[in-house]
Amino acid sequence: MPINVLLVDDSAVMRKMIARTLRLSGVPLGDVVPCADGRQALEVVRQRPMDLALVDINMPVMDGEQLLDHLRDDPRTAAMPVIIVSTESSPVRVQR
């Protein structure tokens, strides 16, 4: 069964690089939906189910931590797996 992936990063270059890596991985992919910030990502998941989210931490408008809080508070997305993909090195933020 193909996996629909929500890809959330404010860097267009990173979104393209991660999407390409996913496609080359051999994982059975459905749609890879790119979003530039957390607010766009929330709009997407309100309209259609996603199987996995790859999320950056540092983004404008709504950062990855805020997005994760919203996803966990919504029963429709509370159990969706989220992988943080970030260059963030703050021990406090990494621990969270």
N, CA, C and O atoms as a GROMACS GRO file, in nm:
protein
  384
    1MET      N    1   0.085  -0.118   0.000
    1MET     CA    2   0.000   0.000   0.000
    1MET      C    3   0.090   0.124   0.000
    1MET      O    4   0.179   0.135   0.083
    2PRO      N    5   0.067   0.217  -0.092
    2PRO     CA    6   0.149   0.338  -0.099
    2PRO      C    7   0.132   0.427   0.024
    2PRO      O    8   0.024   0.436   0.082
    3ILE      N    9   0.240   0.492   0.063
    3ILE     CA   10   0.242   0.580   0.179
    3ILE      C   11   0.237   0.725   0.132
    3ILE      O   12   0.320   0.769   0.052
    4ASN      N   13   0.138   0.799   0.181
    4ASN     CA   14   0.127   0.942   0.151
    4ASN      C   15   0.206   1.018   0.256
    4ASN      O   16   0.183   1.002   0.376
    5VAL      N   17   0.300   1.102   0.210
    5VAL     CA   18   0.393   1.171   0.299
    5VAL      C   19   0.371   1.321   0.294
    5VAL      O   20   0.366   1.381   0.186
    6LEU      N   21   0.358   1.381   0.410
    6LEU     CA   22   0.352   1.526   0.425
    6LEU      C   23   0.494   1.572   0.454
    6LEU      O   24   0.555   1.529   0.551
    7LEU      N   25   0.547   1.659   0.369
    7LEU     CA   26   0.685   1.705   0.378
    7LEU      C   27   0.684   1.854   0.410
    7LEU      O   28   0.649   1.935   0.325
    8VAL      N   29   0.724   1.889   0.534
    8VAL     CA   30   0.710   2.026   0.581
    8VAL      C   31   0.847   2.086   0.612
    8VAL      O   32   0.913   2.047   0.708
    9ASP      N   33   0.888   2.182   0.529
    9ASP     CA   34   1.017   2.250   0.548
    9ASP      C   35   1.010   2.383   0.475
    9ASP      O   36   0.957   2.390   0.364
   10ASP      N   37   1.062   2.487   0.535
   10ASP     CA   38   1.056   2.619   0.471
   10ASP      C   39   1.157   2.633   0.357
   10ASP      O   40   1.147   2.727   0.278
   11SER      N   41   1.252   2.543   0.346
   11SER     CA   42   1.351   2.547   0.239
   11SER      C   43   1.304   2.463   0.120
   11SER      O   44   1.286   2.342   0.132
   12ALA      N   45   1.284   2.529   0.007
   12ALA     CA   46   1.243   2.458  -0.114
   12ALA      C   47   1.349   2.356  -0.155
   12ALA      O   48   1.316   2.248  -0.202
   13VAL      N   49   1.475   2.391  -0.136
   13VAL     CA   50   1.584   2.299  -0.170
   13VAL      C   51   1.575   2.172  -0.085
   13VAL      O   52   1.589   2.061  -0.137
   14MET      N   53   1.552   2.187   0.045
   14MET     CA   54   1.540   2.070   0.133
   14MET      C   55   1.419   1.986   0.097
   14MET      O   56   1.426   1.863   0.096
   15ARG      N   57   1.307   2.051   0.066
   15ARG     CA   58   1.187   1.976   0.027
   15ARG      C   59   1.216   1.891  -0.096
   15ARG      O   60   1.178   1.774  -0.101
   16LYS      N   61   1.283   1.950  -0.195
   16LYS     CA   62   1.314   1.875  -0.317
   16LYS      C   63   1.412   1.761  -0.289
   16LYS      O   64   1.395   1.651  -0.341
   17MET      N   65   1.512   1.789  -0.207
   17MET     CA   66   1.613   1.688  -0.176
   17MET      C   67   1.551   1.570  -0.100
   17MET      O   68   1.579   1.454  -0.130
   18ILE      N   69   1.468   1.600  -0.001
   18ILE     CA   70   1.405   1.492   0.077
   18ILE      C   71   1.307   1.414  -0.010
   18ILE      O   72   1.302   1.291  -0.002
   19ALA      N   73   1.228   1.483  -0.091
   19ALA     CA   74   1.134   1.414  -0.179
   19ALA      C   75   1.207   1.322  -0.275
   19ALA      O   76   1.163   1.209  -0.299
   20ARG      N   77   1.318   1.368  -0.330
   20ARG     CA   78   1.398   1.285  -0.422
   20ARG      C   79   1.453   1.163  -0.349
   20ARG      O   80   1.451   1.052  -0.401
   21THR      N   81   1.504   1.184  -0.228
   21THR     CA   82   1.557   1.073  -0.148
   21THR      C   83   1.448   0.970  -0.120
   21THR      O   84   1.472   0.849  -0.128
   22LEU      N   85   1.329   1.017  -0.087
   22LEU     CA   86   1.217   0.925  -0.062
   22LEU      C   87   1.186   0.843  -0.187
   22LEU      O   88   1.167   0.722  -0.179
   23ARG      N   89   1.182   0.910  -0.302
   23ARG     CA   90   1.149   0.839  -0.425
   23ARG      C   91   1.255   0.735  -0.461
   23ARG      O   92   1.223   0.631  -0.518
   24LEU      N   93   1.381   0.764  -0.428
   24LEU     CA   94   1.490   0.670  -0.458
   24LEU      C   95   1.503   0.558  -0.355
   24LEU      O   96   1.577   0.462  -0.376
   25SER      N   97   1.432   0.570  -0.243
   25SER     CA   98   1.448   0.476  -0.131
   25SER      C   99   1.387   0.339  -0.156
   25SER      O  100   1.424   0.242  -0.090
   26GLY      N  101   1.295   0.330  -0.248
   26GLY     CA  102   1.227   0.203  -0.270
   26GLY      C  103   1.103   0.186  -0.186
   26GLY      O  104   1.031   0.087  -0.200
   27VAL      N  105   1.076   0.281  -0.097
   27VAL     CA  106   0.953   0.277  -0.017
   27VAL      C  107   0.835   0.300  -0.111
   27VAL      O  108   0.841   0.388  -0.196
   28PRO      N  109   0.728   0.223  -0.096
   28PRO     CA  110   0.613   0.242  -0.184
   28PRO      C  111   0.541   0.374  -0.151
   28PRO      O  112   0.466   0.383  -0.054
   29LEU      N  113   0.566   0.475  -0.232
   29LEU     CA  114   0.511   0.607  -0.206
   29LEU      C  115   0.382   0.631  -0.284
   29LEU      O  116   0.365   0.587  -0.397
   30GLY      N  117   0.293   0.702  -0.217
   30GLY     CA  118   0.176   0.758  -0.284
   30GLY      C  119   0.214   0.900  -0.319
   30GLY      O  120   0.305   0.924  -0.398
   31ASP      N  121   0.143   0.995  -0.259
   31ASP     CA  122   0.172   1.136  -0.280
   31ASP      C  123   0.274   1.185  -0.178
   31ASP      O  124   0.272   1.145  -0.062
   32VAL      N  125   0.364   1.271  -0.223
   32VAL     CA  126   0.453   1.345  -0.135
   32VAL      C  127   0.408   1.490  -0.147
   32VAL      O  128   0.428   1.554  -0.251
   33VAL      N  129   0.348   1.541  -0.040
   33VAL     CA  130   0.287   1.674  -0.044
   33VAL      C  131   0.379   1.773   0.028
   33VAL      O  132   0.396   1.765   0.150
   34PRO      N  133   0.438   1.867  -0.047
   34PRO     CA  134   0.529   1.964   0.014
   34PRO      C  135   0.454   2.083   0.074
   34PRO      O  136   0.356   2.131   0.017
   35CYS      N  137   0.502   2.129   0.190
   35CYS     CA  138   0.447   2.248   0.256
   35CYS      C  139   0.563   2.331   0.309
   35CYS      O  140   0.663   2.277   0.355
   36ALA      N  141   0.548   2.464   0.302
   36ALA     CA  142   0.656   2.553   0.344
   36ALA      C  143   0.650   2.591   0.491
   36ALA      O  144   0.744   2.650   0.543
   37ASP      N  145   0.539   2.558   0.559
   37ASP     CA  146   0.528   2.590   0.701
   37ASP      C  147   0.416   2.508   0.763
   37ASP      O  148   0.341   2.440   0.694
   38GLY      N  149   0.406   2.517   0.895
   38GLY     CA  150   0.308   2.438   0.968
   38GLY      C  151   0.164   2.472   0.934
   38GLY      O  152   0.079   2.383   0.933
   39ARG      N  153   0.137   2.597   0.906
   39ARG     CA  154  -0.001   2.636   0.873
   39ARG      C  155  -0.046   2.569   0.744
   39ARG      O  156  -0.158   2.519   0.736
   40GLN      N  157   0.040   2.568   0.643
   40GLN     CA  158   0.006   2.499   0.518
   40GLN      C  159  -0.015   2.350   0.543
   40GLN      O  160  -0.106   2.290   0.486
   41ALA      N  161   0.069   2.292   0.626
   41ALA     CA  162   0.057   2.149   0.657
   41ALA      C  163  -0.077   2.118   0.723
   41ALA      O  164  -0.140   2.017   0.690
   42LEU      N  165  -0.120   2.202   0.815
   42LEU     CA  166  -0.250   2.180   0.880
   42LEU      C  167  -0.364   2.187   0.780
   42LEU      O  168  -0.459   2.109   0.788
   43GLU      N  169  -0.355   2.278   0.685
   43GLU     CA  170  -0.458   2.287   0.581
   43GLU      C  171  -0.465   2.157   0.500
   43GLU      O  172  -0.573   2.110   0.467
   44VAL      N  173  -0.349   2.101   0.470
   44VAL     CA  174  -0.345   1.976   0.392
   44VAL      C  175  -0.409   1.863   0.471
   44VAL      O  176  -0.496   1.793   0.418
   45VAL      N  177  -0.369   1.842   0.597
   45VAL     CA  178  -0.421   1.727   0.672
   45VAL      C  179  -0.567   1.743   0.709
   45VAL      O  180  -0.633   1.644   0.742
   46ARG      N  181  -0.618   1.863   0.705
   46ARG     CA  182  -0.762   1.882   0.728
   46ARG      C  183  -0.843   1.841   0.607
   46ARG      O  184  -0.962   1.811   0.618
   47GLN      N  185  -0.779   1.840   0.490
   47GLN     CA  186  -0.848   1.806   0.366
   47GLN      C  187  -0.830   1.661   0.324
   47GLN      O  188  -0.914   1.604   0.254
   48ARG      N  189  -0.718   1.600   0.367
   48ARG     CA  190  -0.691   1.462   0.324
   48ARG      C  191  -0.601   1.392   0.424
   48ARG      O  192  -0.516   1.456   0.486
   49PRO      N  193  -0.620   1.263   0.441
   49PRO     CA  194  -0.534   1.188   0.536
   49PRO      C  195  -0.393   1.169   0.481
   49PRO      O  196  -0.374   1.150   0.361
   50MET      N  197  -0.298   1.176   0.570
   50MET     CA  198  -0.158   1.150   0.536
   50MET      C  199  -0.110   1.038   0.627
   50MET      O  200  -0.158   1.023   0.739
   51ASP      N  201  -0.017   0.958   0.578
   51ASP     CA  202   0.032   0.843   0.654
   51ASP      C  203   0.154   0.875   0.739
   51ASP      O  204   0.181   0.807   0.838
   52LEU      N  205   0.228   0.978   0.701
   52LEU     CA  206   0.354   1.011   0.768
   52LEU      C  207   0.384   1.158   0.743
   52LEU      O  208   0.355   1.211   0.636
   53ALA      N  209   0.444   1.224   0.842
   53ALA     CA  210   0.489   1.362   0.825
   53ALA      C  211   0.638   1.370   0.854
   53ALA      O  212   0.686   1.318   0.954
   54LEU      N  213   0.711   1.436   0.765
   54LEU     CA  214   0.852   1.470   0.786
   54LEU      C  215   0.854   1.620   0.806
   54LEU      O  216   0.816   1.696   0.717
   55VAL      N  217   0.900   1.664   0.925
   55VAL     CA  218   0.880   1.803   0.965
   55VAL      C  219   1.010   1.867   1.013
   55VAL      O  220   1.084   1.809   1.093
   56ASP      N  221   1.036   1.987   0.961
   56ASP     CA  222   1.146   2.070   1.010
   56ASP      C  223   1.099   2.139   1.138
   56ASP      O  224   0.978   2.155   1.159
   57ILE      N  225   1.192   2.180   1.222
   57ILE     CA  226   1.157   2.252   1.346
   57ILE      C  227   1.148   2.402   1.322
   57ILE      O  228   1.049   2.466   1.357
   58ASN      N  229   1.251   2.459   1.261
   58ASN     CA  230   1.261   2.604   1.246
   58ASN      C  231   1.198   2.648   1.114
   58ASN      O  232   1.256   2.631   1.007
   59MET      N  233   1.076   2.705   1.124
   59MET     CA  234   1.006   2.756   1.006
   59MET      C  235   0.930   2.882   1.046
   59MET      O  236   0.896   2.900   1.163
   60PRO      N  237   0.906   2.970   0.949
   60PRO     CA  238   0.824   3.087   0.978
   60PRO      C  239   0.676   3.049   0.986
   60PRO      O  240   0.639   2.935   0.956
   61VAL      N  241   0.595   3.141   1.025
   61VAL     CA  242   0.448   3.129   1.033
   61VAL      C  243   0.409   3.034   1.145
   61VAL      O  244   0.350   3.078   1.245
   62MET      N  245   0.438   2.907   1.132
   62MET     CA  246   0.413   2.807   1.238
   62MET      C  247   0.528   2.708   1.234
   62MET      O  248   0.548   2.641   1.133
   63ASP      N  249   0.604   2.698   1.344
   63ASP     CA  250   0.720   2.609   1.344
   63ASP      C  251   0.679   2.464   1.366
   63ASP      O  252   0.562   2.433   1.390
   64GLY      N  253   0.776   2.376   1.359
   64GLY     CA  254   0.750   2.233   1.370
   64GLY      C  255   0.695   2.190   1.505
   64GLY      O  256   0.612   2.100   1.512
   65GLU      N  257   0.740   2.255   1.613
   65GLU     CA  258   0.687   2.221   1.745
   65GLU      C  259   0.539   2.258   1.756
   65GLU      O  260   0.459   2.181   1.809
   66GLN      N  261   0.504   2.375   1.705
   66GLN     CA  262   0.363   2.416   1.707
   66GLN      C  263   0.278   2.324   1.621
   66GLN      O  264   0.168   2.285   1.660
   67LEU      N  265   0.331   2.288   1.504
   67LEU     CA  266   0.258   2.195   1.417
   67LEU      C  267   0.236   2.063   1.488
   67LEU      O  268   0.125   2.009   1.485
   68LEU      N  269   0.339   2.010   1.550
   68LEU     CA  270   0.326   1.882   1.621
   68LEU      C  271   0.220   1.891   1.731
   68LEU      O  272   0.142   1.797   1.749
   69ASP      N  273   0.217   2.001   1.804
   69ASP     CA  274   0.114   2.019   1.907
   69ASP      C  275  -0.026   2.014   1.846
   69ASP      O  276  -0.115   1.948   1.900
   70HIS      N  277  -0.046   2.082   1.733
   70HIS     CA  278  -0.177   2.083   1.667
   70HIS      C  279  -0.213   1.943   1.616
   70HIS      O  280  -0.327   1.899   1.629
   71LEU      N  281  -0.115   1.874   1.560
   71LEU     CA  282  -0.142   1.739   1.510
   71LEU      C  283  -0.182   1.644   1.623
   71LEU      O  284  -0.274   1.564   1.608
   72ARG      N  285  -0.115   1.654   1.736
   72ARG     CA  286  -0.144   1.565   1.849
   72ARG      C  287  -0.277   1.600   1.916
   72ARG      O  288  -0.339   1.514   1.978
   73ASP      N  289  -0.321   1.725   1.905
   73ASP     CA  290  -0.447   1.767   1.966
   73ASP      C  291  -0.570   1.729   1.883
   73ASP      O  292  -0.682   1.731   1.934
   74ASP      N  293  -0.550   1.695   1.757
   74ASP     CA  294  -0.661   1.663   1.667
   74ASP      C  295  -0.675   1.510   1.660
   74ASP      O  296  -0.580   1.442   1.621
   75PRO      N  297  -0.791   1.456   1.695
   75PRO     CA  298  -0.809   1.311   1.693
   75PRO      C  299  -0.782   1.248   1.555
   75PRO      O  300  -0.745   1.131   1.547
   76ARG      N  301  -0.801   1.324   1.448
   76ARG     CA  302  -0.779   1.271   1.313
   76ARG      C  303  -0.630   1.251   1.282
   76ARG      O  304  -0.594   1.168   1.198
   77THR      N  305  -0.544   1.325   1.352
   77THR     CA  306  -0.400   1.318   1.322
   77THR      C  307  -0.315   1.282   1.444
   77THR      O  308  -0.193   1.278   1.435
   78ALA      N  309  -0.380   1.256   1.555
   78ALA     CA  310  -0.306   1.232   1.681
   78ALA      C  311  -0.211   1.113   1.672
   78ALA      O  312  -0.106   1.114   1.736
   79ALA      N  313  -0.245   1.013   1.594
   79ALA     CA  314  -0.162   0.893   1.586
   79ALA      C  315  -0.071   0.891   1.463
   79ALA      O  316   0.004   0.795   1.443
   80MET      N  317  -0.077   0.995   1.381
   80MET     CA  318   0.007   0.998   1.260
   80MET      C  319   0.154   1.004   1.299
   80MET      O  320   0.193   1.089   1.379
   81PRO      N  321   0.237   0.915   1.245
   81PRO     CA  322   0.380   0.920   1.274
   81PRO      C  323   0.441   1.050   1.221
   81PRO      O  324   0.412   1.092   1.109
   82VAL      N  325   0.527   1.111   1.302
   82VAL     CA  326   0.597   1.233   1.264
   82VAL      C  327   0.746   1.210   1.288
   82VAL      O  328   0.788   1.168   1.395
   83ILE      N  329   0.824   1.239   1.186
   83ILE     CA  330   0.970   1.233   1.197
   83ILE      C  331   1.022   1.375   1.182
   83ILE      O  332   0.992   1.444   1.085
   84ILE      N  333   1.100   1.417   1.280
   84ILE     CA  334   1.159   1.550   1.274
   84ILE      C  335   1.287   1.541   1.192
   84ILE      O  336   1.376   1.461   1.222
   85VAL      N  337   1.295   1.624   1.088
   85VAL     CA  338   1.412   1.630   1.002
   85VAL      C  339   1.462   1.773   1.012
   85VAL      O  340   1.404   1.865   0.954
   86SER      N  341   1.571   1.793   1.087
   86SER     CA  342   1.614   1.929   1.116
   86SER      C  343   1.763   1.935   1.146
   86SER      O  344   1.824   1.835   1.185
   87THR      N  345   1.819   2.051   1.129
   87THR     CA  346   1.957   2.076   1.170
   87THR      C  347   1.961   2.137   1.310
   87THR      O  348   2.067   2.179   1.356
   88GLU      N  349   1.848   2.144   1.376
   88GLU     CA  350   1.839   2.201   1.512
   88GLU      C  351   1.935   2.126   1.604
   88GLU      O  352   1.939   2.003   1.605
   89SER      N  353   2.012   2.202   1.681
   89SER     CA  354   2.109   2.138   1.770
   89SER      C  355   2.087   2.173   1.918
   89SER      O  356   2.162   2.127   2.004
   90SER      N  357   1.986   2.253   1.947
   90SER     CA  358   1.958   2.287   2.086
   90SER      C  359   1.913   2.163   2.161
   90SER      O  360   1.814   2.101   2.122
   91PRO      N  361   1.984   2.124   2.268
   91PRO     CA  362   1.945   2.003   2.343
   91PRO      C  363   1.801   2.010   2.394
   91PRO      O  364   1.732   1.908   2.396
   92VAL      N  365   1.756   2.126   2.433
   92VAL     CA  366   1.619   2.140   2.485
   92VAL      C  367   1.518   2.109   2.375
   92VAL      O  368   1.423   2.034   2.397
   93ARG      N  369   1.538   2.167   2.258
   93ARG     CA  370   1.444   2.144   2.148
   93ARG      C  371   1.453   2.000   2.096
   93ARG      O  372   1.350   1.940   2.062
   94VAL      N  373   1.572   1.945   2.092
   94VAL     CA  374   1.587   1.807   2.047
   94VAL      C  375   1.516   1.713   2.144
   94VAL      O  376   1.448   1.619   2.100
   95GLN      N  377   1.529   1.734   2.271
   95GLN     CA  378   1.463   1.652   2.373
   95GLN      C  379   1.311   1.659   2.359
   95GLN      O  380   1.244   1.557   2.368
   96ARG      N  381   1.258   1.779   2.338
   96ARG     CA  382   1.113   1.796   2.323
   96ARG      C  383   1.065   1.712   2.207
   96ARG      O  384   0.946   1.711   2.176
   0.00000   0.00000   0.00000
